[in-house]
Amino acid sequence: EKGGGIGLAPPKGGLLAPPGGLLAPPGEGQKASSKVLLSPPGTLKPPGEGTRASARKGLLAPPKAAKPETSTETSAFVGFEATSPAASFGTEGFGGRTSASTFESNLQGENLPLSTPDAHAGIGFEEEELEISPLWESAIPLSEQVRSSAAAALIRGPPATRHFGGNRGGLPDYRELERFGVGAISICGSEKTIVWRDDQVPPGLTYPIGASGAIVSDQMDEDGSEFLCCFLAKDKRMVVFELSTRTVVVELQMTTKLNYWRFLPPEAGEDTLCFMLVTPVGGFHWMPLDESPRPRQVWKRGPELQGKKIVCYEEGGTNGLDGPDMLSKVGMLLVTNAATGGCLEAWLVPICGDSQAVCASDDILGACLCQPPGVGYEAFMPLLLFVVESGDDLVVCVSAVVEDGEDSVGMTDVMTDALIEQGPYKSLDFEPPQLAMGTYPEILCCSLGSTIVIIVRRKGLVVAYELGETGLELIAQENVGHYVIDAVMRYSAVEGGAEIVILMADEDNKRDGRVGTFCFRAA
């Protein structure tokens, strides 16, 4: 079977080599309740004392080559039934429907009430000339790459997952350039599915597979094997296809609702193809290439997470083992709670632990997991980066996720923070298009190596930091001049180092948009 036995390559140095000054999270046995404030050597400022710094402009540039959940289901979990047919699909397609499907009604995101606009916008700042990045002008409209109807579907996005699949920076990366890092966007109809990638020519490939929704893996081996995971609502069935050979790998009968799903890189589960399935019962790693492709539950969903809409999920850390013993350490969920007016909450759950969810924050704007500097192949727990509002300011905070005993997780106090300088952008408020997953989180957080990127979606503001020995060092700040639909980071094959891929909405045509890439260069 394809996808197995992926070789590991030593981490590459260069621009993203860890500075090595920030202390790693505490080891096993440290209780989260001790609330020890971690301070790396140097001049880390305690929370609330972040210093304002002017952004060094021009560090972000286009690449050289232009190119609320209300589910109350409490029934007992029956299980999954998987089969592995040796079938292939042809031009007639695989049957599926989207109209009047339970998949659409259960998983389609809803727009939640947004906080009122900042009444103090513009106060306390001198008038400055608004600088807009040339990224938009250098990007090609989606409607010029695919049909206008397909472009509108790409903007709306897939159900129950992020456009580009979500952040991966909290996991170890043993592949760098050999893995995409940016998930493809899949849009489905009753007779065909379009898989769109920003870095392939042509960008949109059409497959004769009808489905209610789909997610796509990275290229998993030297043969370029990619796997399309489709949900067929009518039959309550999931089917995995290998795209290069156009064969059916495995089928899975669903006996419960699906609230969220995404592809996870091999570092998250057993060094093989892994899809994450979140149901009312909990989170499951599904490895379709295993001899026993039945999904494996890695955490249970307790009452604290029931009835809340999941808007983002990612995993981080590693147990330090190789091959089929490889496993991540913690999962992070961003959820909205209709009972509290739609506030965004961040929760941490141990992978294959006691499933005791820890509320990292009950009112944040965005969050992600990232690696502590200096990690290699050894086991580690990730850092948690999150953004909160403090008066008229936005504060970026970093805490360590720790092991609280053998099976539980916790988190420390804030280790370092930084103040986002909004300046002339405070008065901006770009209107979002209609999105399947709604408009939460309001701030996108991405990480790769020691580079952290914060995006204020409604303002088009992109802020980049280097996580160094003195904390978060501002390295770039730009405004793209458009609402940001989604973004994720990867290694750049053109420029080297880290780059971020950004999907932007067209202010004049809500059914269209553009995808641009920022490369991070040394100052």
C-alpha positions as CSV (number, residue, x, y, z in Angstrom):
1,E,0.0,0.0,0.0
2,K,1.2,3.5,-0.8
3,G,1.9,6.0,1.9
4,G,3.8,3.8,4.3
5,G,7.4,3.9,5.4
6,I,8.1,7.6,4.9
7,G,11.7,8.4,5.5
8,L,12.7,11.0,8.0
9,A,15.1,13.8,7.1
10,P,17.1,15.8,9.6
11,P,15.7,19.3,10.3
12,K,17.2,21.9,8.1
13,G,18.9,25.0,9.5
14,G,19.1,28.5,8.1
15,L,16.5,31.2,8.6
16,L,14.3,29.2,10.9
17,A,17.0,27.7,13.1
18,P,15.8,28.0,16.7
19,P,17.5,30.7,18.7
20,G,17.8,28.3,21.6
21,G,17.3,30.9,24.3
22,L,13.7,30.2,25.4
23,L,13.2,27.6,28.1
24,A,11.4,24.5,27.0
25,P,8.2,23.6,28.9
26,P,8.5,21.9,32.2
27,G,8.9,18.1,32.1
28,E,6.7,15.4,33.4
29,G,5.2,15.7,36.8
30,Q,5.0,19.5,37.0
31,K,1.5,20.4,38.0
32,A,-0.3,23.1,36.0
33,S,-1.8,24.4,39.3
34,S,1.6,25.6,40.4
35,K,1.4,28.5,38.0
36,V,5.1,28.9,37.8
37,L,6.0,31.9,35.6
38,L,8.6,30.8,33.2
39,S,11.3,33.3,32.2
40,P,14.0,32.6,29.6
41,P,17.4,34.2,30.1
42,G,17.6,37.7,28.9
43,T,15.1,40.5,29.2
44,L,11.7,38.8,28.8
45,K,9.0,41.2,30.0
46,P,6.2,39.9,32.3
47,P,2.6,40.0,31.1
48,G,1.2,43.5,30.6
49,E,4.6,45.2,30.0
50,G,5.0,44.5,26.3
51,T,6.8,47.4,24.6
52,R,5.6,49.1,21.5
53,A,7.9,48.6,18.6
54,S,7.8,50.1,15.1
55,A,7.4,47.5,12.3
56,R,10.3,47.2,10.0
57,K,8.5,47.5,6.7
58,G,9.4,45.7,3.5
59,L,10.2,42.3,5.0
60,L,7.2,40.8,3.5
61,A,7.1,40.5,-0.3
62,P,5.4,38.4,-2.9
63,P,7.5,35.5,-4.2
64,K,9.7,36.0,-7.2
65,A,7.5,34.0,-9.4
66,A,4.0,35.4,-9.3
67,K,1.4,32.9,-9.3
68,P,-22.5,28.4,16.9
69,E,-22.9,24.7,16.9
70,T,-26.1,23.7,18.7
71,S,-25.9,19.9,18.4
72,T,-27.4,18.3,21.5
73,E,-26.9,14.7,20.4
74,T,-26.3,12.5,23.5
75,S,-26.9,9.0,22.2
76,A,-24.3,6.4,22.8
77,F,-21.6,6.0,20.3
78,V,-22.1,2.9,18.2
79,G,-18.8,2.9,16.3
80,F,-17.3,2.8,12.8
81,E,-17.4,0.0,10.3
82,A,-14.6,0.0,7.7
83,T,-14.1,-2.0,4.6
84,S,-11.3,-2.0,2.0
85,P,-12.8,-2.5,-1.5
86,A,-10.4,-3.0,-4.4
87,A,-12.5,-0.8,-6.7
88,S,-11.7,2.0,-9.0
89,F,-13.8,4.9,-10.2
90,G,-14.3,5.9,-13.8
91,T,-15.8,8.8,-15.7
92,E,-19.4,8.1,-14.4
93,G,-18.5,9.3,-10.9
94,F,-19.3,8.1,-7.5
95,G,-22.9,8.7,-6.4
96,G,-23.5,11.4,-3.8
97,R,-25.9,14.3,-3.0
98,T,-25.6,17.6,-1.4
99,S,-29.1,18.9,-1.5
100,A,-31.2,18.4,1.6
101,S,-28.4,16.3,3.1
102,T,-27.9,15.8,6.8
103,F,-24.2,16.6,6.3
104,E,-25.0,20.1,5.1
105,S,-27.5,20.8,7.8
106,N,-25.3,19.4,10.6
107,L,-21.9,20.8,9.5
108,Q,-22.5,24.0,7.7
109,G,-21.2,26.9,9.8
110,E,-23.4,29.7,10.9
111,N,-22.5,33.4,11.3
112,L,-22.4,34.3,15.0
113,P,-23.0,37.7,16.5
114,L,-19.9,39.8,16.3
115,S,-18.7,42.2,18.9
116,T,-19.6,45.8,18.3
117,P,-17.1,48.0,16.3
118,D,-14.5,49.7,18.4
119,A,-16.0,53.0,19.4
120,H,-12.6,54.5,20.1
121,A,-11.0,53.7,16.7
122,G,-8.5,56.3,15.7
123,I,-8.3,57.9,19.1
124,G,-4.8,58.4,20.5
125,F,-3.0,57.9,17.2
126,E,-1.6,60.6,14.9
127,E,-2.8,60.5,11.3
128,E,-0.5,58.4,9.2
129,E,-0.5,57.5,5.6
130,L,-2.1,54.1,5.1
131,E,0.4,51.7,3.4
132,I,-1.2,48.8,1.6
133,S,0.9,45.8,0.5
134,P,1.1,45.1,-3.3
135,L,0.2,41.5,-2.6
136,W,-3.3,41.8,-3.9
137,E,-2.3,43.4,-7.2
138,S,0.3,40.6,-7.8
139,A,-2.2,37.8,-7.3
140,I,-4.5,36.3,-9.9
141,P,-8.3,36.4,-9.2
142,L,-9.8,32.9,-8.6
143,S,-12.4,33.6,-11.3
144,E,-9.6,33.7,-13.9
145,Q,-8.3,30.3,-12.8
146,V,-11.6,28.4,-12.5
147,R,-15.3,29.1,-13.4
148,S,-17.0,31.8,-11.5
149,S,-19.3,29.3,-9.8
150,A,-16.3,27.3,-8.6
151,A,-14.6,30.5,-7.4
152,A,-17.6,31.4,-5.3
153,A,-17.6,27.9,-3.8
154,L,-13.9,28.2,-3.0
155,I,-14.6,31.5,-1.2
156,R,-17.4,30.0,0.8
157,G,-15.2,27.1,1.7
158,P,-15.8,23.4,2.7
159,P,-18.1,22.4,5.6
160,A,-16.8,21.5,9.0
161,T,-13.1,22.4,8.3
162,R,-10.8,25.3,7.5
163,H,-10.1,26.2,3.8
164,F,-6.4,25.3,4.0
165,G,-6.7,22.7,6.7
166,G,-5.4,24.6,9.7
167,N,-2.1,25.3,11.5
168,R,0.5,22.5,11.9
169,G,3.3,24.5,13.6
170,G,2.9,22.8,17.0
171,L,4.0,19.4,15.5
172,P,7.5,18.3,14.7
173,D,8.4,18.7,11.0
174,Y,10.7,16.0,9.6
175,R,9.9,16.7,5.9
176,E,10.0,20.5,5.4
177,L,10.0,21.1,1.6
178,E,8.8,17.6,0.9
179,R,5.4,18.2,2.4
180,F,3.0,20.8,1.2
181,G,2.0,22.4,4.5
182,V,-1.0,24.0,2.8
183,G,-4.0,21.8,2.4
184,A,-6.0,21.8,-0.9
185,I,-9.5,23.2,-1.0
186,S,-12.1,20.7,-2.1
187,I,-15.5,21.8,-3.5
188,C,-18.0,19.0,-4.1
189,G,-21.1,18.5,-6.2
190,S,-23.4,15.6,-6.9
191,E,-21.3,14.4,-9.8
192,K,-17.8,15.9,-9.4
193,T,-15.2,17.3,-7.0
194,I,-12.8,20.0,-7.7
195,V,-9.4,20.0,-5.8
196,W,-7.7,23.4,-5.8
197,R,-4.1,24.0,-4.8
198,D,-2.3,27.3,-4.9
199,D,1.0,25.8,-6.2
200,Q,-0.1,23.4,-8.9
201,V,-0.7,24.0,-12.7
202,P,-3.5,24.0,-13.4
203,P,-4.6,25.0,-9.9
204,G,-8.0,23.2,-10.1
205,L,-8.3,19.5,-11.0
206,T,-11.7,18.0,-11.5
207,Y,-12.5,14.4,-10.5
208,P,-15.6,12.5,-11.3
209,I,-16.5,11.9,-7.7
210,G,-19.8,13.1,-6.2
211,A,-19.8,13.9,-2.5
212,S,-21.3,16.2,0.1
213,G,-17.8,17.3,1.3
214,A,-14.2,16.3,1.0
215,I,-10.7,16.9,2.5
216,V,-7.3,16.1,0.8
217,S,-4.0,14.8,2.2
218,D,-0.5,16.0,1.3
219,Q,1.6,14.0,-1.1
220,M,2.4,11.0,1.0
221,D,5.3,9.3,-0.8
222,E,7.8,9.5,-3.6
223,D,5.2,8.5,-6.1
224,G,3.1,11.6,-5.3
225,S,0.2,9.7,-3.8
226,E,-2.6,11.9,-2.6
227,F,-5.8,10.8,-0.8
228,L,-9.2,12.4,-1.1
229,C,-11.5,11.7,1.9
230,C,-15.2,12.1,0.9
231,F,-18.3,12.2,2.9
232,L,-21.5,10.8,1.3
233,A,-24.4,12.2,3.4
234,K,-27.1,10.1,1.8
235,D,-25.4,6.8,2.8
236,K,-23.7,8.2,5.9
237,R,-20.5,6.9,4.5
238,M,-16.9,8.0,4.1
239,V,-14.8,6.9,1.2
240,V,-11.0,7.4,0.7
241,F,-9.7,7.6,-2.9
242,E,-6.1,7.6,-4.1
243,L,-6.1,10.3,-6.7
244,S,-3.1,9.3,-8.9
245,T,-4.4,5.8,-9.5
246,R,-8.1,6.7,-9.1
247,T,-8.8,3.8,-6.8
248,V,-10.9,3.3,-3.7
249,V,-8.7,2.6,-0.6
250,V,-11.3,2.2,2.1
251,E,-14.9,2.9,3.0
252,L,-16.2,3.8,6.5
253,Q,-19.8,3.6,7.7
254,M,-20.6,6.5,10.0
255,T,-22.9,5.8,12.9
256,T,-22.7,9.2,14.5
257,K,-22.6,12.9,13.5
258,L,-19.4,14.5,12.2
259,N,-18.7,17.9,13.7
260,Y,-15.2,18.6,12.4
261,W,-12.6,16.9,10.2
262,R,-9.2,17.6,8.8
263,F,-6.0,16.0,7.5
264,L,-3.2,15.7,10.0
265,P,0.5,15.3,8.9
266,P,2.1,11.9,9.6
267,E,3.9,13.3,12.6
268,A,0.6,13.4,14.4
269,G,-0.3,9.8,14.2
270,E,1.9,6.7,13.5
271,D,3.9,8.3,10.7
272,T,1.2,7.5,8.1
273,L,-1.9,8.9,6.5
274,C,-4.1,10.3,9.2
275,F,-7.5,12.1,9.1
276,M,-9.0,13.6,12.3
277,L,-12.7,13.0,12.8
278,V,-14.4,14.9,15.7
279,T,-17.8,13.7,16.7
280,P,-20.2,14.3,19.6
281,V,-18.3,11.5,21.3
282,G,-14.8,12.7,20.9
283,G,-11.8,12.9,18.6
284,F,-10.6,10.0,16.4
285,H,-7.4,9.3,14.4
286,W,-8.4,7.5,11.2
287,M,-5.5,5.8,9.4
288,P,-7.0,4.4,6.2
289,L,-3.7,2.7,5.2
290,D,-3.5,0.6,8.3
291,E,-4.3,-3.1,8.2
292,S,-7.2,-2.3,10.6
293,P,-8.6,1.0,9.3
294,R,-11.1,1.4,12.1
295,P,-10.8,4.9,13.6
296,R,-9.1,5.1,17.0
297,Q,-10.4,7.3,19.7
298,V,-7.7,9.6,21.1
299,W,-9.8,11.8,23.4
300,K,-13.4,11.8,24.7
301,R,-15.7,14.8,24.5
302,G,-16.8,15.7,28.0
303,P,-19.8,17.8,29.0
304,E,-17.7,21.0,28.9
305,L,-17.4,20.7,25.1
306,Q,-20.9,19.4,24.3
307,G,-23.2,21.8,22.3
308,K,-20.3,24.0,21.2
309,K,-19.4,24.7,17.6
310,I,-15.8,23.7,16.7
311,V,-14.3,26.3,14.5
312,C,-10.7,25.1,14.5
313,Y,-8.7,22.0,15.6
314,E,-5.0,21.2,15.6
315,E,-2.5,19.0,17.4
316,G,1.0,19.6,18.8
317,G,3.9,18.1,20.6
318,T,5.3,14.6,20.2
319,N,6.1,11.5,22.3
320,G,9.6,11.3,20.7
321,L,9.1,7.9,19.2
322,D,9.5,6.8,15.6
323,G,7.4,5.0,13.0
324,P,4.1,3.5,14.1
325,D,4.7,4.5,17.7
326,M,4.9,8.2,16.8
327,L,2.0,10.3,18.3
328,S,1.2,13.9,19.1
329,K,0.8,15.0,22.8
330,V,-2.1,17.5,22.9
331,G,-5.0,18.7,20.8
332,M,-6.3,22.3,20.8
333,L,-9.9,23.2,20.0
334,L,-11.3,26.6,19.3
335,V,-15.1,26.6,20.0
336,T,-17.9,29.1,20.2
337,N,-20.4,29.0,22.9
338,A,-23.9,30.3,22.1
339,A,-24.8,30.3,25.8
340,T,-22.2,33.0,26.5
341,G,-23.1,35.1,23.4
342,G,-20.7,33.5,21.0
343,C,-17.4,34.0,22.8
344,L,-14.4,32.1,21.4
345,E,-12.9,29.6,23.8
346,A,-9.7,27.6,23.6
347,W,-9.5,24.1,25.1
348,L,-6.6,21.7,25.4
349,V,-7.1,17.9,25.5
350,P,-4.4,15.2,26.0
351,I,-3.9,12.8,23.1
352,C,-4.5,9.2,24.4
353,G,-4.7,10.5,28.0
354,D,-7.5,11.0,30.5
355,S,-9.5,13.3,28.2
356,Q,-9.8,15.9,30.9
357,A,-10.2,19.1,28.8
358,V,-8.5,22.2,30.1
359,C,-10.0,25.7,29.3
360,A,-7.0,27.8,28.3
361,S,-9.2,30.9,27.8
362,D,-12.9,31.5,27.7
363,D,-12.7,34.8,25.7
364,I,-9.9,35.1,23.1
365,L,-9.7,36.3,19.5
366,G,-7.5,33.5,18.2
367,A,-4.9,30.9,19.1
368,C,-2.5,28.2,17.8
369,L,0.1,25.8,19.0
370,C,3.8,26.3,18.2
371,Q,7.2,24.6,18.9
372,P,9.4,25.7,21.7
373,P,12.8,26.8,20.3
374,G,15.6,24.3,20.3
375,V,13.6,21.1,19.9
376,G,15.0,18.2,17.9
377,Y,13.9,14.6,17.7
378,E,13.1,14.3,21.4
379,A,9.7,14.4,23.0
380,F,8.3,17.8,23.7
381,M,5.1,19.7,24.7
382,P,4.1,22.6,22.5
383,L,3.7,26.3,23.4
384,L,0.2,27.9,23.3
385,L,0.1,31.3,21.6
386,F,-3.2,33.3,21.9
387,V,-4.4,36.8,21.3
388,V,-6.6,38.7,23.7
389,E,-8.1,42.2,23.7
390,S,-7.0,44.7,26.4
391,G,-8.8,48.0,26.1
392,D,-8.0,49.3,22.6
393,D,-5.0,47.1,22.2
394,L,-4.4,43.5,21.1
395,V,-1.9,41.5,23.2
396,V,-0.2,38.3,21.8
397,C,0.6,35.9,24.7
398,V,2.7,32.8,24.9
399,S,2.3,30.1,27.5
400,A,3.7,26.6,27.9
401,V,1.5,23.5,27.7
402,V,2.7,21.1,30.4
403,E,2.1,17.5,31.4
404,D,0.1,17.3,34.7
405,G,0.9,13.8,35.7
406,E,1.1,11.0,33.1
407,D,-2.3,11.4,31.4
408,S,-3.3,15.1,31.9
409,V,-2.3,18.5,30.6
410,G,-2.2,22.0,31.9
411,M,-0.6,25.3,31.1
412,T,1.7,27.8,32.8
413,D,1.2,31.5,33.2
414,V,2.1,33.8,30.3
415,M,5.8,33.5,29.5
416,T,6.1,36.5,27.2
417,D,3.8,38.9,25.4
418,A,3.7,41.5,22.7
419,L,1.5,44.4,21.9
420,I,0.1,44.7,18.3
421,E,0.6,48.2,17.0
422,Q,-2.6,48.8,14.9
423,G,-1.9,52.5,14.2
424,P,-3.8,53.8,11.2
425,Y,-5.4,50.4,10.6
426,K,-7.7,50.6,13.7
427,S,-10.5,52.2,11.8
428,L,-10.5,49.5,9.0
429,D,-13.3,47.0,9.0
430,F,-13.5,44.9,5.9
431,E,-16.8,43.1,5.4
432,P,-16.4,39.3,5.2
433,P,-18.1,37.2,2.5
434,Q,-20.5,34.4,3.3
435,L,-18.4,31.6,4.7
436,A,-19.4,28.0,5.5
437,M,-17.5,28.1,8.8
438,G,-18.6,31.6,9.8
439,T,-16.2,34.4,10.8
440,Y,-14.6,32.9,13.9
441,P,-11.8,33.1,14.9
442,E,-11.6,36.9,14.3
443,I,-7.8,36.5,14.4
444,L,-5.8,33.8,12.6
445,C,-2.6,32.6,14.3
446,C,0.0,30.5,12.4
447,S,3.4,29.2,13.3
448,L,6.3,27.5,11.6
449,G,9.6,26.9,13.3
450,S,10.4,30.0,15.3
451,T,8.2,32.3,13.1
452,I,4.8,33.4,14.3
453,V,2.2,35.2,12.2
454,I,-0.9,37.0,13.5
455,I,-3.6,38.1,11.1
456,V,-6.4,40.5,12.1
457,R,-8.9,39.3,9.4
458,R,-11.3,42.3,9.3
459,K,-8.4,44.8,9.0
460,G,-6.2,42.8,6.6
461,L,-3.4,43.3,9.1
462,V,-0.5,40.8,9.0
463,V,2.0,40.9,11.9
464,A,5.0,38.6,12.0
465,Y,7.2,37.8,15.0
466,E,10.4,35.7,15.7
467,L,10.2,33.7,18.9
468,G,13.7,34.4,20.2
469,E,15.6,34.4,23.5
470,T,14.1,37.8,24.4
471,G,10.5,36.8,23.6
472,L,8.5,37.8,20.6
473,E,10.5,40.1,18.3
474,L,8.6,42.0,15.7
475,I,10.0,41.3,12.2
476,A,7.3,42.6,9.9
477,Q,3.9,44.3,9.7
478,E,1.9,44.9,6.6
479,N,-1.7,45.4,5.5
480,V,-3.1,43.6,2.5
481,G,-6.1,45.9,2.2
482,H,-8.7,43.1,2.1
483,Y,-10.6,40.7,4.4
484,V,-8.5,37.6,5.1
485,I,-10.5,34.4,4.7
486,D,-7.8,31.9,5.7
487,A,-4.1,31.5,6.0
488,V,-1.5,28.9,6.8
489,M,2.3,28.6,6.7
490,R,4.8,26.4,4.9
491,Y,8.4,26.3,3.8
492,S,9.1,28.2,0.6
493,A,10.6,26.2,-2.3
494,V,11.4,29.5,-4.1
495,E,12.8,31.8,-1.4
496,G,13.8,29.4,1.3
497,G,12.6,29.9,4.9
498,A,9.0,30.4,5.9
499,E,6.2,31.7,3.9
500,I,2.5,32.3,4.5
501,V,-0.3,31.6,2.0
502,I,-3.2,34.0,2.4
503,L,-6.7,33.8,0.8
504,M,-8.2,37.3,0.5
505,A,-11.8,38.3,-0.3
506,D,-12.6,40.8,-3.1
507,E,-14.3,43.8,-1.6
508,D,-16.1,44.6,-4.9
509,N,-17.2,41.0,-5.6
510,K,-18.0,38.8,-2.6
511,R,-17.9,35.7,-4.8
512,D,-14.3,36.1,-5.8
513,G,-10.9,36.5,-4.2
514,R,-7.2,36.0,-4.6
515,V,-4.5,33.9,-3.0
516,G,-1.1,35.5,-2.3
517,T,2.1,34.4,-0.7
518,F,4.4,36.3,1.7
519,C,8.0,35.2,2.1
520,F,9.9,36.1,5.3
521,R,13.4,37.4,4.6
522,A,16.2,38.4,6.9
523,A,16.3,42.1,7.7
